[in-house]
Amino acid sequence: MILDVLIFAAHPDDAELSMGGTIAKLTTIGIKVGIIDLSKGELGTRGSSETRKQEAGNASEILKLTVRENLGLHDGSLKSNEDYLKKIINRLRKYEPKIVFAPYFNDRHPDHIGTSQLVKEAVFFSGLTKIVTEDKDRVQQPFRPEKLFYYMQTYEFKPSFIIDISGTFETKMKAIRAYETQFHNPESAEPETFISQSNFLKFIEARAKSFGFKIGKDYGEPFFCEEEMEFNLISSFKLGEKR
């Protein structure tokens, strides 16, 4: 199955928190989007790998994903190594996405940093003919996505562009709340974490409002690209069309 967009995340819920509005905006217009979670989040203080799996399934339905996979790599140990790298290359060659998203390369969580580095390496090496991977006992063909974009998690950066998610912000929040074990619940007896604080989801909303304001919209999600990008003037102004 060929995907238009493939998103890599260290843990289930990372993609929803960081770019759930963008995902919903894409799937609403028929873009095929997939998420590959590298780990099951088994080291998480709240919930379990089993509850995270169910919650990820619920969030996937809300976002109307075409594909969601979990590579089952070791939570807390997401660092560059040949085995992990080849698993990611395998998925890139399997789904052949035009655009790939990964965590920004500086963050408070080491797994987010490691995932960012793994994906960057995989995007490059996936295009090399001498790196051999197989899928269902067949040698895969080399493939390299057109663009790699980074999404924001805890630490902020100056974005290369901001996506207007005003029309899909509520869908984003619904997908986030699908992870019932992870976020604030006054009835939960589990220990409080960074993301289960009562103000955390308010922070997510406030940041979306802040970046939306920067582009004159209600809500926005920021992204970074290490490469220069073309601005299509004609497409932007739709020159030639009657107004």
LUMZA-557796 format. One line per 8 residues: number of its first residue (from 1); for each residue z, x, y of N, C-alpha, C. Coordinates in steps of 0.001 Angstrom, whole numbers. Layout:
residues N
NUM = Z,X,Y,Z,X,Y,Z,X,Y  ...
//
This chain:
residues 243
1 = 0,832,-1197,0,0,0,0,871,1253  -913,574,2168,-1011,1329,3402,-182,646,4482  635,1432,5190,1449,915,6283,926,1427,7618  1154,657,8662,816,1117,10010,1907,2031,10556  3162,1668,10281,4321,2385,10831,5333,2612,9716  5873,3831,9657,6925,4139,8685,8097,4782,9431  9285,4225,9225,10487,4679,9911,11433,5310,8900  11910,6497,9206,12878,7175,8345,14254,7129,9013
9 = 15267,6828,8199,16641,6738,8706,17587,7406,7726  18663,7968,8238,19642,8622,7368,20409,7609,6537  20754,6469,7160,21601,5462,6515,21060,4064,6789  21322,3119,5899,21008,1729,6197,21755,1304,7466  21083,671,8356,21490,141,9675,21110,1063,10828  20773,2331,10551,20372,3246,11636,19120,2746,12357  18128,2339,11601,16865,1896,12205,17064,622,13018  17882,-313,12485,18121,-1561,13195,18823,-1308,14527
17 = 19830,-461,14506,20568,-156,15730,19682,518,16768  18818,1394,16331,18050,2231,17250,16757,1597,17729  16078,865,16854,14765,338,17229,14444,-997,16567  15498,-1791,16304,15279,-3091,15681,14396,-4013,16504  14512,-3958,17822,13677,-4796,18680,12212,-4416,18605  11946,-3111,18551,10568,-2632,18432,9980,-3027,17086  10770,-2881,16025,10298,-3284,14697,9905,-4757,14700  10795,-5606,15221,10511,-7041,15252,9281,-7347,16090
25 = 9107,-6622,17185,7935,-6839,18037,6650,-6501,17291  6681,-5436,16505,5502,-5027,15737,5195,-6003,14607  6212,-6363,13841,5963,-7247,12692,5552,-8644,13135  6003,-9063,14309,5635,-10384,14818,4136,-10504,15050  3488,-9397,15378,2036,-9440,15627,1239,-8922,14429  1896,-8843,13275,1182,-8519,12048,1072,-7052,11698  1784,-6177,12422,1782,-4755,12100,2632,-4535,10850  2114,-3752,9908,2840,-3481,8666,3819,-2325,8887
33 = 5109,-2638,8762,6173,-1675,9050,7054,-1492,7823  7404,-252,7540,8317,55,6446,9456,934,6920  10597,841,6231,11737,1717,6497,12096,2447,5216  12292,3754,5324,12800,4562,4222,14182,5063,4622  15220,4532,3978,16578,5038,4187,16795,6202,3230  17224,7335,3761,17371,8510,2900,18577,8411,1989  19674,7844,2467,20885,7732,1650,21356,6285,1587  22315,6033,701,22884,4697,558,24081,4478,1477
41 = 24446,5507,2236,25608,5398,3109,26907,5323,2342  26920,6003,1184,28075,5880,286,29349,6525,814  29231,7392,1808,30428,8006,2388,31016,7184,3527  30373,6096,3867,30850,5260,4964,32264,4748,4713  33059,4698,5773,34454,4266,5661,34571,2808,5244  33668,1982,5751,33733,542,5491,32624,113,4530  32918,-896,3733,31920,-1385,2798,31687,-410,1662  30566,-572,968,30206,288,-162,28694,389,-232
49 = 28209,1262,-1108,26753,1387,-1254,26140,74,-1725  26902,-698,-2517,26401,-1980,-3016,26288,-3000,-1884  27334,-3080,-1040,27257,-4036,69,26208,-3607,1079  26068,-2319,1296,25050,-1829,2236,23648,-2186,1744  23448,-2125,431,22138,-2468,-143,21805,-3932,118  22787,-4808,-115,22564,-6234,125,22336,-6513,1605  23117,-5863,2439,22971,-6061,3879,21615,-5563,4371  21160,-4439,3826,19844,-3909,4201,18743,-4884,3798
57 = 18907,-5514,2641,17935,-6506,2206,17884,-7697,3152  19048,-8150,3589,19102,-9267,4536,18465,-8894,5875  18762,-7690,6354,18191,-7232,7622,16675,-7091,7512  16197,-6636,6361,14756,-6463,6147,14023,-7788,6238  14625,-8838,5712,14023,-10168,5797,13978,-10656,7243  15038,-10389,7976,15077,-10799,9380,13982,-10096,10175  13777,-8820,9896,12777,-8026,10627,11372,-8168,10060  11238,-8850,8922,9939,-9087,8277,9243,-7776,7916
65 = 10004,-6876,7300,9443,-5598,6868,8486,-5796,5702  7479,-4951,5638,6565,-4956,4501,7169,-4198,3330  7866,-3101,3644,8450,-2225,2626,9800,-1728,3099  10766,-1650,2172,11997,-916,2449,12413,-211,1163  12645,1093,1274,13070,1886,131,14307,2691,495  15062,3050,-525,16181,3968,-345,15972,5134,-1310  15915,6340,-773,15644,7514,-1606,16854,7956,-2412  18037,7444,-2077,19237,7791,-2843,19659,9239,-2710
73 = 19321,9876,-1578,19760,11249,-1346,21248,11233,-991  21895,12379,-1061,23343,12444,-908,23775,12269,543  24495,11185,800,25068,10946,2116,25985,12114,2482  25851,12607,3702,26654,13740,4144,26028,15091,3847  24889,15082,3142,24231,16347,2774,22735,16306,3082  22367,15595,4123,20947,15456,4456,20493,16648,5289  20120,17686,4565,19654,18920,5187,18357,19347,4516  17616,20189,5204,16321,20610,4705,16447,21379,3393
81 = 15796,20871,2360,15639,21603,1105,14364,21104,441  13838,21856,-491,12514,21562,-1053,12468,20220,-1761  13517,19873,-2490,13528,18611,-3226,13473,17419,-2277  14333,17419,-1256,14343,16323,-292,13010,16258,459  12501,17420,829,11254,17493,1576,10104,16866,787  10028,17169,-493,8931,16634,-1307,9058,15127,-1507  10272,14616,-1545,10450,13165,-1660,9913,12454,-416  10135,13034,739,9635,12433,1976,8118,12580,2066
89 = 7604,13741,1695,6152,13933,1664,5499,12914,740  6138,12662,-403,5621,11674,-1345,5451,10318,-681  6436,9891,115,6345,8580,759,5302,8560,1871  5157,9667,2566,4117,9743,3598,2735,9621,2976  2523,10290,1864,1230,10233,1197,1008,8899,492  2080,8278,67,1991,6983,-605,1594,5873,369  2207,5872,1554,2006,4771,2497,1033,5087,3637  726,6354,3852,-261,6795,4847,-96,6102,6213
97 = 1084,6169,6791,1289,5499,8091,596,6246,9225  107,5509,10201,-473,6134,11385,628,6747,12252  1757,6030,12342,2855,6463,13199,4133,6543,12386  4899,7608,12618,6185,7807,11952,7280,7882,13014  8415,7274,12713,9587,7360,13581,10719,8048,12821  11489,8856,13530,12617,9584,12944,13739,9656,13979  14960,9986,13547,16049,10139,14525,15767,11289,15489  16244,11162,16712,16163,12266,17665,16932,13463,17097
105 = 16491,14653,17437,16978,15861,16764,18300,16407,17271  18969,15685,18175,20323,16061,18571,21184,14809,18566  22259,14816,17783,23094,13629,17666,24482,14024,17187  25438,13098,17299,26816,13382,16884,26947,13446,15368  26055,12785,14632,26142,12748,13170,25209,13804,12567  25739,14751,11810,24897,15799,11220,23764,15260,10354  23980,14133,9670,22914,13565,8839,21720,13113,9670  21965,12659,10896,20859,12250,11762,20027,13467,12161
113 = 20712,14555,12442,20018,15803,12794,19210,16307,11596  19840,16288,10424,19151,16752,9218,17951,15908,8876  18080,14596,9034,16953,13695,8759,15803,13962,9713  16123,14181,10971,15095,14490,11967,14302,15732,11568  15007,16777,11165,14339,18023,10778,13520,17841,9511  14067,17136,8535,13340,16887,7285,12034,16145,7543  12093,15115,8371,10892,14316,8631,9861,15124,9408  10322,15899,10385,9367,16718,11142,8638,17690,10217
121 = 9379,18344,9332,8754,19273,8391,7807,18543,7450  8232,17384,6962,7420,16627,6009,6116,16150,6634  6173,15712,7889,4961,15242,8572,3917,16351,8629  4371,17577,8868,3424,18702,8907,2944,19088,7506  3891,19324,6600,3531,19826,5280,2796,18797,4427  2926,17526,4766,2225,16484,4024,707,16631,4136  260,17331,5162,-1183,17516,5346,-1753,18741,4657  -905,19518,3975,-1369,20751,3344,-1792,20507,1893
129 = -2983,20968,1554,-3527,20716,216,-2762,21456,-883  -2155,22586,-554,-1502,23396,-1587,-72,22941,-1892  417,21949,-1171,1701,21338,-1526,1387,20119,-2379  1769,20179,-3638,1382,19155,-4610,2531,18182,-4859  2216,16895,-4743,3163,15836,-5087,2440,14820,-5958  3219,14075,-6721,2641,13074,-7616,3289,11716,-7396  2527,10678,-7675,3044,9314,-7648,2446,8571,-8840  3312,8102,-9725,2885,7427,-10952,1933,8312,-11762
137 = 2327,9584,-11908,1600,10572,-12711,224,10914,-12157  -6,10598,-10897,-1273,10962,-10256,-985,11874,-9078  -1783,12925,-8952,-1631,13850,-7826,-2025,13131,-6543  -1156,13206,-5550,-1431,12547,-4275,-2346,13390,-3399  -3091,12711,-2533,-3972,13405,-1602,-3201,13802,-341  -3540,14939,248,-2881,15337,1498,-3088,14271,2576  -2093,14103,3401,-2186,13121,4484,-1215,13524,5583  -1661,13389,6822,-781,13682,7952,-857,12546,8969
145 = 285,11943,9321,294,10868,10332,-220,11362,11676  -658,10416,12494,-1202,10766,13806,-111,11162,14799  1043,10460,14747,2089,10721,15721,3473,10629,15086  4384,11453,15598,5795,11392,15230,6593,11113,16495  7313,9987,16486,8167,9612,17609,9623,9621,17158  10519,9916,18098,11950,9974,17804,12677,8827,18504  13604,8196,17779,14384,7113,18364,15787,7593,18714  16427,6874,19613,17740,7255,20134,18854,6658,19289
153 = 19850,7509,18958,21042,7018,18287,22232,7149,19253  23159,8072,19048,24304,8139,19965,23989,8908,21238  23479,10120,21107,23205,10939,22288,21918,10479,22965  21958,10424,24274,20791,9959,25022,19865,11117,25384  18619,10789,25637,17614,11758,26064,16729,11093,27115  15958,11900,27827,14986,11358,28778,13772,10898,27974  13494,9603,27933,12435,9114,27051,11028,9447,27523  10138,9588,26554,8716,9715,26852,8127,8353,27188
161 = 8677,7316,26564,8246,5947,26853,9346,4982,26418  9290,3776,26956,10260,2726,26653,9497,1484,26230  9910,878,25131,9279,-340,24640,10048,-1560,25143  9336,-2520,25720,9932,-3782,26159,10273,-4627,24930  11562,-4901,24728,11982,-5723,23584,12655,-7016,24050  12318,-7448,25247,12952,-8641,25795,12772,-9849,24877  11599,-9959,24264,11320,-11107,23414,11897,-11007,22013  12376,-9820,21637,12870,-9630,20265,14288,-9064,20223
169 = 14951,-9020,21363,16308,-8462,21372,17248,-9256,20479  17163,-10580,20518,18052,-11396,19694,17793,-11171,18206  16531,-10944,17844,16213,-10627,16444,16834,-9300,16047  16775,-8332,16946,17411,-7038,16699,18902,-7209,16416  19583,-7982,17257,21019,-8163,17092,21350,-8939,15823  20496,-9872,15468,20698,-10612,14219,20588,-9673,13023  19615,-8751,13072,19441,-7776,11991,20631,-6829,11916  21154,-6422,13059,22330,-5551,13089,23534,-6272,12479
177 = 23723,-7519,12865,24879,-8278,12371,24778,-8599,10881  23598,-8392,10303,23456,-8572,8851,24333,-7570,8100  24687,-6469,8750,25579,-5464,8153,27030,-5869,8450  27455,-6914,7789,28740,-7532,8099,29926,-6599,7895  29819,-5674,6943,30955,-4793,6656,31101,-3680,7687  30057,-3419,8451,30045,-2221,9281,30542,-2425,10710  30447,-3649,11196,30756,-3873,12604,32012,-4724,12783  32411,-4900,14009,33715,-5489,14309,33906,-6852,13649
185 = 35016,-6970,12960,35414,-8225,12345,36945,-8273,12393  37513,-9117,13235,38977,-9134,13391,39714,-9487,12103  38996,-10054,11135,39633,-10432,9872,39558,-9317,8824  38843,-8247,9133,38697,-7147,8171,39956,-6287,8136  40333,-5885,6937,41500,-5006,6762,41091,-3551,6625  39798,-3283,6712,39318,-1910,6558,39561,-1110,7839  39627,232,7725,39889,1077,8897,38799,926,9957  39213,1090,11195,38246,1032,12282,37428,2315,12335
193 = 36142,2185,12649,35254,3340,12770,34614,3338,14160  33818,4345,14407,33111,4462,15686,32285,3213,15977  31600,2692,14944,30712,1550,15182,31373,191,14929  32609,190,14418,33281,-1094,14198,34193,-1466,15364  34255,-616,16382,35031,-949,17571,34480,-2229,18197  35340,-3011,18784,34928,-4299,19342,33878,-4152,20439  33866,-3010,21129,32931,-2813,22241,31605,-2178,21825  31474,-1798,20553,30270,-1054,20170,29001,-1878,20345
201 = 28974,-3096,19854,27761,-3911,19985,27504,-4284,21443  28574,-4350,22247,28384,-4549,23683,27691,-3334,24288  28039,-2151,23788,27389,-922,24230,25901,-937,23866  25577,-1385,22643,24178,-1471,22220,23393,-2394,23150  23993,-3510,23502,23330,-4446,24414,23194,-3841,25813  24259,-3203,26291,24226,-2617,27631,23159,-1530,27736  23034,-716,26687,22019,341,26724,20619,-261,26730  20415,-1311,25937,19104,-1973,25916,18785,-2565,27289
209 = 19807,-3112,27954,19600,-3652,29296,19276,-2536,30283  19973,-1399,30140,19757,-281,31041,18332,250,30956  17854,459,29713,16492,973,29561,15453,-94,29878  15805,-1351,29680,14901,-2409,30100,14751,-2428,31609  15858,-2247,32313,15832,-2233,33773,14892,-1148,34300  14865,-13,33613,14037,1109,34062,12547,776,34059  12150,-208,33250,10733,-595,33203,10526,-2016,33736  11548,-2538,34409,11422,-3854,35013,11475,-5002,34025
217 = 12142,-4784,32894,12250,-5811,31860,13724,-6094,31567  13970,-7107,30740,15355,-7457,30413,15984,-6456,29442  15215,-6054,28429,15726,-5146,27403,14647,-4131,27028  15091,-2918,26701,14136,-1885,26292,14738,-940,25269  13867,-282,24508,14277,757,23551,13509,2039,23866  14240,3164,24011,13623,4433,24410,13168,5273,23225  12092,6042,23441,11560,6930,22411,11122,8248,23039  11075,9265,22198,10702,10600,22663,9592,11157,21788
225 = 8651,11850,22421,7584,12533,21696,7516,13971,22186  7423,14916,21266,7365,16329,21645,5985,16738,22148  4992,15885,21926,3630,16178,22357,3251,15320,23553  2295,15814,24353,1792,15014,25457,1001,13828,24909  1054,12727,25651,360,11527,25229,-630,11080,26301  -1771,10563,25876,-2782,10064,26800,-2365,8710,27366  -2574,8538,28661,-2376,7237,29287,-3757,6636,29508  -4028,5508,28867,-5336,4867,28957,-5345,3935,30173
233 = -5941,4415,31271,-5932,3677,32526,-6684,2357,32402  -7839,2390,31739,-8659,1184,31619,-7933,121,30809  -7344,543,29681,-6619,-405,28849,-5407,-959,29579  -4736,-108,30353,-3531,-531,31050,-3816,-1624,32063  -4893,-1455,32822,-5216,-2434,33861,-6225,-3472,33384  -6729,-3287,32153,-7725,-4196,31587,-8881,-4380,32566  -9397,-3231,33032,-10464,-3269,34034,-11697,-3961,33465  -12345,-4710,34285,-13543,-5422,33866,-13258,-6877,33514
241 = -11986,-7200,33273,-11647,-8586,32969,-11411,-9363,34252  -11763,-10624,34227,-11537,-11464,35382,-10059,-11816,35499  -9570,-11828,36728,-8166,-12167,36949,-8073,-13375,37853
//
